[in-house]
Amino acid sequence: MDRLTALKSIAAEASRGELSFPTNVDATLKLQRALGEPDCHTEMAARLVQAEPLLAARTVAIANSVAYNRAGHDVTNVRAAVQRVGFRTLGALAASVIVRQLASEIADPDLRAKADALWIHSAHVAALAQVIARRVSFVDPETAMFAGIVHEVGGFYLLSRAEEFPGLADDCAEEWIEHGQVAIGRGVLLKLGVPVPVMGAIEALWNGMRALPPETLGDTLLLAKDLAPFPSPLRIRPGASTLDSAATIDFTIGEGTLAQVLAESADEVKSLTTALL
């Protein structure tokens, strides 16, 4: 089967909801749904998080990041971390574990390297989106971080299937954009139960339309993606800024500029990115 045919086949399966996930993804999806139940309280959430070591470690790391630990008092246990970050951030962290688990069974070293690079890109986008949302566009920062975490989830799914079709992920940018990104991305996002506002923001990213200064969640996500220092290894969004030109993006916001905001928030972005990675 040639690459284009294989890509179209995977996209058609995703459109029908026929997705093949590693077993650990299903377990974390159940955990994520349990965390979202109305009767889930802090003690229960802490027990659920402790059952998933990667999520537990990431929750404590985020709680101790500059963005969430402004007083400089580190927490050392999951319960305290859950109390500090809150349930919405916890949901985003569960999504980050799911995204990584999608590629957990990749054995091919080249595909594994692409999956690692895609996660590095996603983590930077998520951290930047959180700060831009809080200080520039004034949309919900936790939702922005969540959108950054999951915005390339279709790419992770493609890489998880690529060993079945040799050459599928080799220099596939044009085919991915035209035949795979939207269909596969939508299918996986729906399977993960991603909220409508986040779906809308990712759709805006696929369409490539944004306002500067950013006004919406979609604008925020696109700006964060353009500013991310590590690009996606799968494709470059049509019309996206190059790394050099992204460094020149600036505008007045309030009594400052984007450049000033990013400079002032550099430690927060670095801390959040490190915690996600």
N, C-alpha and C positions, 0 to 999 in steps of 0.2 A: 504494500500500500504506500503510495507516494505521500509526501508531507502534507500537501494541501488537502488531499482526500481524508487523511487521518485527522487533521485539524477540524475539518467540517464534520466528521463523524463524532468527535468528542463534543463539539459545539452543539450538535443535534441532540446528543444524549443529555447534555446539561440543560438544554431548553425544555426537555421532557421531564426533568427532575431525576434522571437516572445517573446518579453520581456514585462513584466508588471511592469511599473514604477508608483510611486505615482504622482499625478497631479502636485505637486510643482516641481518635477524634470523636467517635460516637460517645465514648465515656465522658469526655470533657463537655460535649454538647449537653448531655444530661445534667452535668454539674452546673453549667451555665444557666440552664432552664430552672434548676432548683434555686439558684441564687436570685433569680428574678421573681420567684413566688412572693405574693404579698405577705405571707406569714413567716418569711425567712428573716430571722433576727440576727443580731451580731454574733451570739454564741453559736448558732447553727451555721452561719456563714463561715466562721472561723474553723469549725470542724470540717466543713466541706472543702475549704481551701487547703487545710492541712493534709487532706487525702490525696492531693495532687502536688507533689514536691516542687515541680517547676513553677506552678502558680503561687505556691507559698513563698518561695524564694523571691519571685518577681514582685509580689505584693509588699513584702518587707523592704525590698530595694526601692520601690517607688515611694513608699511611705517615708523613707529616709532621704529621698532626693531633695534638692534645693526647692523645687516647686511646691512640695508638700510639707517640708520640714523647715519652715522659716525661722523657728525659734532655735534650731540647732540641737534639738533633743532627739537622739535616735531611739527608735523602738527596736525591741529585740525579740518580739514574739508576734505571731500571726494575728491574734485577737486585737492587740493594740494597733497593728498595721491596718486591719480592716476598719477599725473605728476612725482612724485618721483619714484614710483615702475615701471612704464611703462606698456605697454599693454600686454607683454608676461607674466609678473608676474600676472597681472590681470586675464589673462586666466587661470593660474594655480589656483588662488584663487577661481574663479568661479567653477572650477572642484572640489575643496575641499568642496564647498557648496553642489554640486551635490552628492558627495560621502556621505556626512552626511545625505542628504535628502533621500537617498535610504533606510536608516534604520529609518526614522522619524516616521513611523506608527507602529513600533514594540511595542506591549503592554506587551508581556511576559517579566517579569523582568530578567530571566536568559539570554534570547536572547538579551535583551537591554544591559545587562552587557557585553556580548561578543562583541556587536557592538561598545560599548564605548571603550573597551580594544583594539579592532582592529583599531579604529581611533587614540588612543594614540600611538600605534605601528606605524601607517602610518605617523603620524606627526613627530615622531622622525626620521624615515627613510628619510622623505622629507628634514628635516633640515640638517641631516648629509650628505645627497647626495649633497645638495647645497654647503656645505663647502668643501667636498671632491672634487667635480667637479672644484671648483674655485682654490683650493690650491694644489691639488694632481694630478688629472687626466687631468686637463685643458680642459675638455669638457664644453659645455655651462651650467652654473649653474642654470639658470632659467628652462631649459629643465630637468635637473636632479631633481630639486625640484618638478616639475610637475610629473615626472615619479614616485617619491616617494609617492606623494599624491594619484595617481590612481593605484598603483601596486597591491593593494588588493581589487580593486573594485568588482571583481567577488565574493569575500567573503562577501562583504556587500550585494550584490544581493542575495546570498544564504540565508543569515540571514533574509533578507526582506521577503523571501518566506517560511521560516522555520515554521511559525505558522500554515501554511496549512498542514504541514506534521509533526506531533509530533515526536520528537526524531531525526529529520533530522540532526541537528547540534551537537548531543551528541557524543563526542569521534569519530568524523568522519574523522580524519586525513588521514588515508590510503585511504578510499573511495574518499575523496575530491581530493587527489593528483592524483589518478588513473582515476577517472571517471568524475570529475567536474571542477577542477581548470582551465584547458586549454580551454575546450569548453565554459564554462560559462564566464570565463575571457575574451576570445576573443570576444564573442558575445556582452558583455557589453561595452568593449573598442571600438568596431566598432560603436556601437550605439552612444557613446559619441563623435565620430569623433576624436579619439586620433591619433596624427600624427604618421607616419610610423616609424621614429626613436625611438619614445617612445615605440611603439608596439614591435619593435625589442629588445629593452632593457629588456622589461618584459618577452619576449620569452626567452632571455638568462637567466633570473632569474629562469624561470620554468625549464630550462635545467640544471641549477646549475653549469655552466662552467664560470670560471673567471680567470683573470690574476692578479698577485700581483707583483709590484704595478699596480693599475688599469689603463687601457689605454682607454677603451671605456665607453660609457654611461651605457652599461650593466654591465661592471666590477664595475663601480661606484655605481650602484644601489645594486648589490649583497654585496659589502663591507659595504655599509650603512645599509643594512638589517641585516647583521651579527653583526654589532657594536651596533645596536639599543638596548637600555637597557630594553625595554619591548617587548617581543616576540609576534608574532601573536597568538591569542587564538585558531585559527583554525587548524594550522598545523606547523610543523617544516620542513623546506626544507631539503630533503635528502642531507647529507654531510655538512649541515650548522654547523657553530661553535656554541658551547654552550656559555652561557653568560660568564662562567669562561674562556674558551679558547679564546673567542673573545677579552678579555682584554689583551691577550698576542700578538695579531696581531700587528706587527710592521715591518717597512722596511724603508730604506733610501730613501728620496725623496729630490732632490736638495741638499741643504746644511743642511738639517735637517732630521727628521724622522716623521713617521705618528703620533707617540705618542706626539711629540712636536707640530705638527700642530693641533691635537685635543685639546691639553692643551691650546694652544694660542687661539683657536676658541671656547672654551667652552661657553663663554658668548654669542657668535653669535648663536650657536646651541640652547642654552637655550632660548634665546629671540625669535628666529624663531619658535621653538616648542610651546612656550607659546602663540604666536600670532596665530598660526594655531589652537590651541586647544580652 
